[in-house]
Amino acid sequence: MLAMKLLALVMLTMTVFCSQAQRPTDEFPTAAGPVRITPIQHASLMLEAGGQVIHVDPVGEQNYANLPAADLILITDVHGDHLDAKAIARVRKSTTQIFAPEAALKTIPEATVIRNGETRNFGKWTIEALPAYNIQRGPAPGRVYHEKGRGNGYVLTFGGKRFYISGDTEGVPEMKALRNIDVAFVCMNLPYTMPPEEAAEAIRAFKPKVVYPYHYRNSDLSVLEKALTGTGIEVRLRNWYR
């Protein structure tokens, strides 16, 4: 019995290790060195550059078994697919900083608040918080799933390259007004954010060089691809639901 339990533990460990090792990581050159980006799951991703690791919306502690600890954690929203106290505890170390919207303090009171329109510096990174919200979609008339000012999107700048992470949002004016974005992670799923058609409209407005659809559970990504054909915007599809 003990031997069988040990064998099962070894197999589980190998499965977790292999699943981590198979995650695709993309690299983007910058004037300050490369930025490596690894999709984790749904709305969670990891950025590495300049010897520092940034985890965005870490969720599901099992997803981080073989990933490096965070120097910085960014939180976009308070919903469970963005804010997971156990996952945060898994990726933290004693020097980890956390930037989050004020509403997240109920779960992580030690976080540093960053509000819409504010900017923070972290090492060689500059991090700007942008509004992420619903205009029309909500659980009832007169209510929306994400109120303006509660959650954040982020623009991260490193070595002259600009990386946009949308958080939970529709195609709001602040997204469409973005300029000089090199890489964008844009959410899409109903009913909470927006469909691929609306995402494509916003993407066409701010024209990132590369766009990754993420937070897309059950969305038809072929619609997005078709809508962006001929725009010169590279659409990169990754499996966020392995």
Phi, psi and omega in degrees: 000316180297319179298320179295320179295319178295320178298317179297321179294318178297316180296320178296317179298317179295322179297314179297315181299314181296319181295325178290317184295332184275356179296130178287138177236126179257147183238135181237123179287143175222172180292343181251012182112170185288150170250124178255132183237128180237116171294139178252292178192135174056267180247008184260134176211165180233136175241138179229130178192147176059029181077010181239150181242129176243123173256128179255124178047058178294124182223137179082090186304332179294340180286350189244017186302323184237026178254152181291153177292159185273139163275327178221138173244130175250131177244133181262325187209171184264352179292156188297341177274005177231333186233111184225105185300323181292320178292321177299316178299325181293321186264356181279154166228180188296334183259002183296134171259152178232125172252131185204158172293158186302324182299338181283349182296337178297330180262321181231078186297343181276357182291153172271124183284134171230121185260164176310128178091350180270157181231140175232151174253142177216107185057232178271004180267143166245131187235119180248132178267133181239156176296140174224116189196168173266144173261319188234340189261132180195176184283345182199159178306133179083000179234147177236159181290325182228112181282147178297131180099342181279318183248170181236143153261170181221142165248119180253129180244130179215124177057033179085353178263143185243127183241123182254131175239118193285329192066198181273113186198159164269184180280070189284162181304325181294328175288314182295337181275354179299149177221154174059042176267125180277318183223132182232137170250112188242127182283157172193118165186149180255150009267000196277331181238267182202159178280166180303325180299315180290322177299317180298320178300316179293319180297318178298330182288318185257353166053061172291156177291318180229137176232135172251116166292132175219176182051045190247018188319123177067010177275151178270098185288343177295332177296316178295313180304313182297319182292337181258003177298132178085000181273345186085000178271125179278125177260121179249118179263131176229154180273103180268003185229044181289000000 
